[in-house]
Amino acid sequence: MNREEVQRRVVSVVAHILGIEEVDTGANLEKDLGADSLNRLETITALEAIYPDVDFDEVFLYNLSTVDALTDHICDSESKAA
């Protein structure tokens, strides 16, 4: 799967969970988009369902604070698994 498709899916998940229409992929999920800890957990859970082979360590994911960072993590994990 290419990066654009992964990013589109991550944006869709984040937008749905946060109830917003537009997501700046470089925006901080908490500071800029208003995500709280429950939103982050819901995001992780949704991404785990879409990408079951990707390691979504919850502590590590708190360091992934943007859609771009989440996208890179998924793409990197998928390329290592291939």
Secondary structure, 3 states (H helix, E strand, C coil): CCHHHHHHHHHHHHHHHHCCCCCCCCCECCCCCCCCHHHHHHHHHHHHHHCCCCCCCHHHHCCCCEHHHHHHHHHHHHHHHC
